[in-house]
Amino acid sequence: MKHASSHPVTQQDRLLAYLRDHDIARAFELREIGVSATAISRAVEAGNVVRIGRGLYQAADAEADLNTNLAEVAKRAPRSVICLLSALAFHGLTDQLPRKVWFAIGAKDWEPSIAYPPVRVVRFREPYFSDGIETHRIGGTQVRIYSVPKSIADAFRNPKLVDRSVAIEALKAALDQRKATPAVLMQAAADYGAARIMRPYLEALTSNG
């Protein structure tokens, strides 16, 4: 049953409704829907809203979700792409839960300053930065994340950043979960400079059919 018209929608109502739909909100987004800085401050003081970063807010009862941190980074650094361990975890290809959000920026891009959540910034030159990007919607935020084949190729290509055992685990998981075919994985490895390293592992995992 809808509220009667005699019950006006307050700024607090608007604020909480927006956070229910979007998980995370920036201060300017809230201003655009008619929620003042004072109203935000009152909601924080009342314990209904949590300030999770500079100009970044979340409902106090929001579930702590690893993917929420990915959305926060996407809001702070819209050009960035979630990569390596964070991408593998998002795609369900590793049991390792990274303590930081790993994201890539271009070789000459300005590195964004992000106080929260903790991040690990990696610079990718072309074509490694711009290719293989998917867009996933997380709590109302568009998040750029490298695809399964690209993420696995990146893991094999960067042994100093991703342990080889983690890369092999991800490759096996992608095959077991049918998230990518051997042909697609091998093509990505060829496209992104990991063919020589990855081929023996892929052949070993697929040799029994």
Phi and psi in degrees as GROMACS dihedral restraints (atoms count N, CA, C in turn):
[ dihedral_restraints ]
;  ai    aj    ak    al  type     phi  dphi    fc
    3     4     5     6     1   -77.2    20    10
    4     5     6     7     1   154.5    20    10
    6     7     8     9     1   -62.8    20    10
    7     8     9    10     1   142.6    20    10
    9    10    11    12     1   -67.5    20    10
   10    11    12    13     1   155.4    20    10
   12    13    14    15     1   -65.0    20    10
   13    14    15    16     1   -17.1    20    10
   15    16    17    18     1   -73.4    20    10
   16    17    18    19     1   -10.3    20    10
   18    19    20    21     1  -105.3    20    10
   19    20    21    22     1    94.9    20    10
   21    22    23    24     1   -66.9    20    10
   22    23    24    25     1   147.3    20    10
   24    25    26    27     1   -76.0    20    10
   25    26    27    28     1   122.1    20    10
   27    28    29    30     1   -86.7    20    10
   28    29    30    31     1   168.6    20    10
   30    31    32    33     1   -62.4    20    10
   31    32    33    34     1   -34.5    20    10
   33    34    35    36     1   -64.3    20    10
   34    35    36    37     1   -40.6    20    10
   36    37    38    39     1   -60.0    20    10
   37    38    39    40     1   -46.3    20    10
   39    40    41    42     1   -62.5    20    10
   40    41    42    43     1   -43.8    20    10
   42    43    44    45     1   -60.1    20    10
   43    44    45    46     1   -50.9    20    10
   45    46    47    48     1   -68.7    20    10
   46    47    48    49     1   -35.9    20    10
   48    49    50    51     1   -64.3    20    10
   49    50    51    52     1   -40.9    20    10
   51    52    53    54     1   -64.1    20    10
   52    53    54    55     1   -42.3    20    10
   54    55    56    57     1   -68.9    20    10
   55    56    57    58     1   -30.7    20    10
   57    58    59    60     1   -64.7    20    10
   58    59    60    61     1   -34.1    20    10
   60    61    62    63     1   -85.4    20    10
   61    62    63    64     1   -28.4    20    10
   63    64    65    66     1  -117.2    20    10
   64    65    66    67     1    -7.4    20    10
   66    67    68    69     1    69.2    20    10
   67    68    69    70     1   -52.8    20    10
   69    70    71    72     1  -128.3    20    10
   70    71    72    73     1   143.3    20    10
   72    73    74    75     1  -137.1    20    10
   73    74    75    76     1   143.3    20    10
   75    76    77    78     1   -94.3    20    10
   76    77    78    79     1   153.8    20    10
   78    79    80    81     1   -56.9    20    10
   79    80    81    82     1   -41.4    20    10
   81    82    83    84     1   -67.3    20    10
   82    83    84    85     1   -30.7    20    10
   84    85    86    87     1   -66.0    20    10
   85    86    87    88     1   -38.9    20    10
   87    88    89    90     1   -69.8    20    10
   88    89    90    91     1   -37.0    20    10
   90    91    92    93     1   -62.1    20    10
   91    92    93    94     1   -36.9    20    10
   93    94    95    96     1   -65.6    20    10
   94    95    96    97     1   -24.8    20    10
   96    97    98    99     1  -100.8    20    10
   97    98    99   100     1    13.6    20    10
   99   100   101   102     1    87.7    20    10
  100   101   102   103     1    24.6    20    10
  102   103   104   105     1  -105.8    20    10
  103   104   105   106     1   119.0    20    10
  105   106   107   108     1   -80.5    20    10
  106   107   108   109     1   164.1    20    10
  108   109   110   111     1   -60.1    20    10
  109   110   111   112     1   -36.0    20    10
  111   112   113   114     1   -64.0    20    10
  112   113   114   115     1   -42.5    20    10
  114   115   116   117     1   -64.3    20    10
  115   116   117   118     1   -38.4    20    10
  117   118   119   120     1   -63.9    20    10
  118   119   120   121     1   -46.4    20    10
  120   121   122   123     1   -58.8    20    10
  121   122   123   124     1   -41.9    20    10
  123   124   125   126     1   -64.3    20    10
  124   125   126   127     1   -40.0    20    10
  126   127   128   129     1   -64.9    20    10
  127   128   129   130     1   -36.8    20    10
  129   130   131   132     1   -67.1    20    10
  130   131   132   133     1   -45.5    20    10
  132   133   134   135     1   -62.3    20    10
  133   134   135   136     1   -34.8    20    10
  135   136   137   138     1   -77.2    20    10
  136   137   138   139     1   -10.3    20    10
  138   139   140   141     1    85.6    20    10
  139   140   141   142     1     9.0    20    10
  141   142   143   144     1   -84.8    20    10
  142   143   144   145     1   -24.2    20    10
  144   145   146   147     1  -131.8    20    10
  145   146   147   148     1   144.8    20    10
  147   148   149   150     1  -115.0    20    10
  148   149   150   151     1   132.4    20    10
  150   151   152   153     1   -86.2    20    10
  151   152   153   154     1   110.7    20    10
  153   154   155   156     1   -99.3    20    10
  154   155   156   157     1    -2.5    20    10
  156   157   158   159     1  -178.1    20    10
  157   158   159   160     1   176.3    20    10
  159   160   161   162     1   -63.2    20    10
  160   161   162   163     1   114.3    20    10
  162   163   164   165     1    69.3    20    10
  163   164   165   166     1    22.0    20    10
  165   166   167   168     1  -129.3    20    10
  166   167   168   169     1   127.3    20    10
  168   169   170   171     1  -130.9    20    10
  169   170   171   172     1   152.6    20    10
  171   172   173   174     1  -144.1    20    10
  172   173   174   175     1   147.9    20    10
  174   175   176   177     1   -63.5    20    10
  175   176   177   178     1   141.7    20    10
  177   178   179   180     1   -62.5    20    10
  178   179   180   181     1   -29.7    20    10
  180   181   182   183     1   -94.5    20    10
  181   182   183   184     1    10.9    20    10
  183   184   185   186     1   -67.1    20    10
  184   185   186   187     1   139.2    20    10
  186   187   188   189     1   -70.5    20    10
  187   188   189   190     1   135.6    20    10
  189   190   191   192     1   -70.6    20    10
  190   191   192   193     1   118.2    20    10
  192   193   194   195     1  -131.8    20    10
  193   194   195   196     1   133.7    20    10
  195   196   197   198     1   -55.7    20    10
  196   197   198   199     1   -36.6    20    10
  198   199   200   201     1   -69.7    20    10
  199   200   201   202     1   -23.7    20    10
  201   202   203   204     1   -60.3    20    10
  202   203   204   205     1   -38.3    20    10
  204   205   206   207     1   -64.5    20    10
  205   206   207   208     1   -33.6    20    10
  207   208   209   210     1   -64.5    20    10
  208   209   210   211     1   -40.8    20    10
  210   211   212   213     1   -65.7    20    10
  211   212   213   214     1   -37.5    20    10
  213   214   215   216     1   -62.4    20    10
  214   215   216   217     1   -42.8    20    10
  216   217   218   219     1   -64.7    20    10
  217   218   219   220     1   -41.0    20    10
  219   220   221   222     1   -61.6    20    10
  220   221   222   223     1   -35.6    20    10
  222   223   224   225     1   -69.1    20    10
  223   224   225   226     1   -38.6    20    10
  225   226   227   228     1   -76.5    20    10
  226   227   228   229     1   -34.7    20    10
  228   229   230   231     1  -135.2    20    10
  229   230   231   232     1    78.2    20    10
  231   232   233   234     1   -60.0    20    10
  232   233   234   235     1   -24.5    20    10
  234   235   236   237     1   -86.4    20    10
  235   236   237   238     1   -10.6    20    10
  237   238   239   240     1   -72.2    20    10
  238   239   240   241     1   162.0    20    10
  240   241   242   243     1  -130.9    20    10
  241   242   243   244     1   126.1    20    10
  243   244   245   246     1   -63.7    20    10
  244   245   246   247     1   130.6    20    10
  246   247   248   249     1  -139.5    20    10
  247   248   249   250     1   175.3    20    10
  249   250   251   252     1    46.2    20    10
  250   251   252   253     1  -124.8    20    10
  252   253   254   255     1   -59.4    20    10
  253   254   255   256     1   -38.5    20    10
  255   256   257   258     1   -69.0    20    10
  256   257   258   259     1   -37.5    20    10
  258   259   260   261     1   -68.0    20    10
  259   260   261   262     1   -42.7    20    10
  261   262   263   264     1   -61.7    20    10
  262   263   264   265     1   -41.2    20    10
  264   265   266   267     1   -66.6    20    10
  265   266   267   268     1   -42.2    20    10
  267   268   269   270     1   -59.4    20    10
  268   269   270   271     1   -41.4    20    10
  270   271   272   273     1   -80.6    20    10
  271   272   273   274     1     0.3    20    10
  273   274   275   276     1    72.9    20    10
  274   275   276   277     1    31.4    20    10
  276   277   278   279     1  -104.7    20    10
  277   278   279   280     1     0.4    20    10
  279   280   281   282     1  -149.0    20    10
  280   281   282   283     1   147.6    20    10
  282   283   284   285     1   -84.3    20    10
  283   284   285   286     1   -10.8    20    10
  285   286   287   288     1   -73.0    20    10
  286   287   288   289     1   128.1    20    10
  288   289   290   291     1  -105.7    20    10
  289   290   291   292     1   103.5    20    10
  291   292   293   294     1   -61.8    20    10
  292   293   294   295     1   138.3    20    10
  294   295   296   297     1   -76.2    20    10
  295   296   297   298     1   -17.6    20    10
  297   298   299   300     1  -122.2    20    10
  298   299   300   301     1   157.8    20    10
  300   301   302   303     1   -87.0    20    10
  301   302   303   304     1   118.1    20    10
  303   304   305   306     1   -88.0    20    10
  304   305   306   307     1   125.8    20    10
  306   307   308   309     1  -142.6    20    10
  307   308   309   310     1   151.6    20    10
  309   310   311   312     1  -101.3    20    10
  310   311   312   313     1   147.8    20    10
  312   313   314   315     1  -130.8    20    10
  313   314   315   316     1   164.5    20    10
  315   316   317   318     1   -66.7    20    10
  316   317   318   319     1   161.3    20    10
  318   319   320   321     1   -58.2    20    10
  319   320   321   322     1   -31.8    20    10
  321   322   323   324     1  -113.5    20    10
  322   323   324   325     1     9.0    20    10
  324   325   326   327     1   -71.0    20    10
  325   326   327   328     1   150.5    20    10
  327   328   329   330     1   -69.2    20    10
  328   329   330   331     1   129.7    20    10
  330   331   332   333     1   -76.8    20    10
  331   332   333   334     1   120.1    20    10
  333   334   335   336     1   -68.9    20    10
  334   335   336   337     1   146.3    20    10
  336   337   338   339     1   -97.0    20    10
  337   338   339   340     1   113.6    20    10
  339   340   341   342     1  -125.3    20    10
  340   341   342   343     1   114.8    20    10
  342   343   344   345     1   -79.9    20    10
  343   344   345   346     1   -32.7    20    10
  345   346   347   348     1  -148.3    20    10
  346   347   348   349     1   138.2    20    10
  348   349   350   351     1   -74.7    20    10
  349   350   351   352     1   170.9    20    10
  351   352   353   354     1   -60.5    20    10
  352   353   354   355     1   137.8    20    10
  354   355   356   357     1  -131.1    20    10
  355   356   357   358     1   159.0    20    10
  357   358   359   360     1  -127.0    20    10
  358   359   360   361     1   116.0    20    10
  360   361   362   363     1   -97.2    20    10
  361   362   363   364     1   131.5    20    10
  363   364   365   366     1  -122.8    20    10
  364   365   366   367     1   135.1    20    10
  366   367   368   369     1   -96.4    20    10
  367   368   369   370     1   124.8    20    10
  369   370   371   372     1  -111.7    20    10
  370   371   372   373     1   130.2    20    10
  372   373   374   375     1   -82.6    20    10
  373   374   375   376     1   168.2    20    10
  375   376   377   378     1   -75.4    20    10
  376   377   378   379     1   148.2    20    10
  378   379   380   381     1   -87.2    20    10
  379   380   381   382     1     6.5    20    10
  381   382   383   384     1   -65.1    20    10
  382   383   384   385     1   -27.3    20    10
  384   385   386   387     1   -79.9    20    10
  385   386   387   388     1   -47.7    20    10
  387   388   389   390     1   -87.5    20    10
  388   389   390   391     1   -16.2    20    10
  390   391   392   393     1   -92.0    20    10
  391   392   393   394     1   155.1    20    10
  393   394   395   396     1    72.3    20    10
  394   395   396   397     1    26.6    20    10
  396   397   398   399     1   -94.2    20    10
  397   398   399   400     1   132.8    20    10
  399   400   401   402     1  -113.1    20    10
  400   401   402   403     1   155.4    20    10
  402   403   404   405     1  -113.4    20    10
  403   404   405   406     1   122.6    20    10
  405   406   407   408     1  -116.9    20    10
  406   407   408   409     1   141.0    20    10
  408   409   410   411     1   -92.4    20    10
  409   410   411   412     1   118.0    20    10
  411   412   413   414     1  -121.3    20    10
  412   413   414   415     1   109.4    20    10
  414   415   416   417     1    55.3    20    10
  415   416   417   418     1    38.9    20    10
  417   418   419   420     1    88.4    20    10
  418   419   420   421     1    -2.3    20    10
  420   421   422   423     1  -109.9    20    10
  421   422   423   424     1   135.1    20    10
  423   424   425   426     1   -80.8    20    10
  424   425   426   427     1   119.3    20    10
  426   427   428   429     1  -117.8    20    10
  427   428   429   430     1   125.8    20    10
  429   430   431   432     1   -86.7    20    10
  430   431   432   433     1   124.3    20    10
  432   433   434   435     1  -137.7    20    10
  433   434   435   436     1   138.1    20    10
  435   436   437   438     1   -67.4    20    10
  436   437   438   439     1   144.9    20    10
  438   439   440   441     1   -65.3    20    10
  439   440   441   442     1   169.5    20    10
  441   442   443   444     1   -57.3    20    10
  442   443   444   445     1   -53.2    20    10
  444   445   446   447     1   -61.8    20    10
  445   446   447   448     1   -41.1    20    10
  447   448   449   450     1   -65.2    20    10
  448   449   450   451     1   -42.9    20    10
  450   451   452   453     1   -63.0    20    10
  451   452   453   454     1   -39.5    20    10
  453   454   455   456     1   -69.0    20    10
  454   455   456   457     1   -43.8    20    10
  456   457   458   459     1   -59.7    20    10
  457   458   459   460     1   -42.9    20    10
  459   460   461   462     1   -61.0    20    10
  460   461   462   463     1   -39.7    20    10
  462   463   464   465     1   -63.4    20    10
  463   464   465   466     1   -42.3    20    10
  465   466   467   468     1   -71.0    20    10
  466   467   468   469     1   -32.5    20    10
  468   469   470   471     1   -75.1    20    10
  469   470   471   472     1   -19.8    20    10
  471   472   473   474     1  -120.9    20    10
  472   473   474   475     1    66.9    20    10
  474   475   476   477     1   -64.0    20    10
  475   476   477   478     1   -21.1    20    10
  477   478   479   480     1   -75.8    20    10
  478   479   480   481     1   -18.4    20    10
  480   481   482   483     1  -103.3    20    10
  481   482   483   484     1   -34.4    20    10
  483   484   485   486     1  -124.7    20    10
  484   485   486   487     1   122.9    20    10
  486   487   488   489     1   -59.6    20    10
  487   488   489   490     1   141.1    20    10
  489   490   491   492     1   -58.1    20    10
  490   491   492   493     1   -36.3    20    10
  492   493   494   495     1   -62.9    20    10
  493   494   495   496     1   -33.7    20    10
  495   496   497   498     1   -70.4    20    10
  496   497   498   499     1   -40.4    20    10
  498   499   500   501     1   -63.2    20    10
  499   500   501   502     1   -42.4    20    10
  501   502   503   504     1   -65.8    20    10
  502   503   504   505     1   -42.4    20    10
  504   505   506   507     1   -57.5    20    10
  505   506   507   508     1   -43.3    20    10
  507   508   509   510     1   -66.4    20    10
  508   509   510   511     1   -41.7    20    10
  510   511   512   513     1   -61.2    20    10
  511   512   513   514     1   -46.2    20    10
  513   514   515   516     1   -63.6    20    10
  514   515   516   517     1   -42.1    20    10
  516   517   518   519     1   -63.7    20    10
  517   518   519   520     1   -40.4    20    10
  519   520   521   522     1   -62.6    20    10
  520   521   522   523     1   -39.2    20    10
  522   523   524   525     1   -71.1    20    10
  523   524   525   526     1   -46.5    20    10
  525   526   527   528     1   -62.0    20    10
  526   527   528   529     1   -39.8    20    10
  528   529   530   531     1   -88.3    20    10
  529   530   531   532     1     2.6    20    10
  531   532   533   534     1    55.7    20    10
  532   533   534   535     1    39.3    20    10
  534   535   536   537     1   -87.1    20    10
  535   536   537   538     1   -11.1    20    10
  537   538   539   540     1  -164.4    20    10
  538   539   540   541     1   145.7    20    10
  540   541   542   543     1   -83.6    20    10
  541   542   543   544     1   158.9    20    10
  543   544   545   546     1   -56.0    20    10
  544   545   546   547     1   -38.5    20    10
  546   547   548   549     1   -64.6    20    10
  547   548   549   550     1   -42.6    20    10
  549   550   551   552     1   -67.1    20    10
  550   551   552   553     1   -39.9    20    10
  552   553   554   555     1   -65.0    20    10
  553   554   555   556     1   -41.4    20    10
  555   556   557   558     1   -68.2    20    10
  556   557   558   559     1   -37.1    20    10
  558   559   560   561     1   -63.9    20    10
  559   560   561   562     1   -42.6    20    10
  561   562   563   564     1   -63.2    20    10
  562   563   564   565     1   -40.9    20    10
  564   565   566   567     1   -60.9    20    10
  565   566   567   568     1   -40.2    20    10
  567   568   569   570     1   -67.8    20    10
  568   569   570   571     1   -41.4    20    10
  570   571   572   573     1   -67.6    20    10
  571   572   573   574     1   -32.9    20    10
  573   574   575   576     1  -115.7    20    10
  574   575   576   577     1    30.2    20    10
  576   577   578   579     1    71.3    20    10
  577   578   579   580     1    27.7    20    10
  579   580   581   582     1  -124.9    20    10
  580   581   582   583     1     8.5    20    10
  582   583   584   585     1   -60.7    20    10
  583   584   585   586     1   -48.0    20    10
  585   586   587   588     1   -61.4    20    10
  586   587   588   589     1   -39.0    20    10
  588   589   590   591     1   -76.1    20    10
  589   590   591   592     1   -41.8    20    10
  591   592   593   594     1   -84.0    20    10
  592   593   594   595     1   -28.3    20    10
  594   595   596   597     1   -53.3    20    10
  595   596   597   598     1   -47.6    20    10
  597   598   599   600     1   -60.8    20    10
  598   599   600   601     1   -36.6    20    10
  600   601   602   603     1   -70.3    20    10
  601   602   603   604     1   -41.2    20    10
  603   604   605   606     1   -65.1    20    10
  604   605   606   607     1   -41.6    20    10
  606   607   608   609     1   -64.1    20    10
  607   608   609   610     1   -40.2    20    10
  609   610   611   612     1   -65.4    20    10
  610   611   612   613     1   -38.6    20    10
  612   613   614   615     1   -75.5    20    10
  613   614   615   616     1   -21.9    20    10
  615   616   617   618     1  -108.8    20    10
  616   617   618   619     1     1.1    20    10
  618   619   620   621     1   -67.7    20    10
  619   620   621   622     1   -23.9    20    10
  621   622   623   624     1   -94.8    20    10
  622   623   624   625     1    20.3    20    10
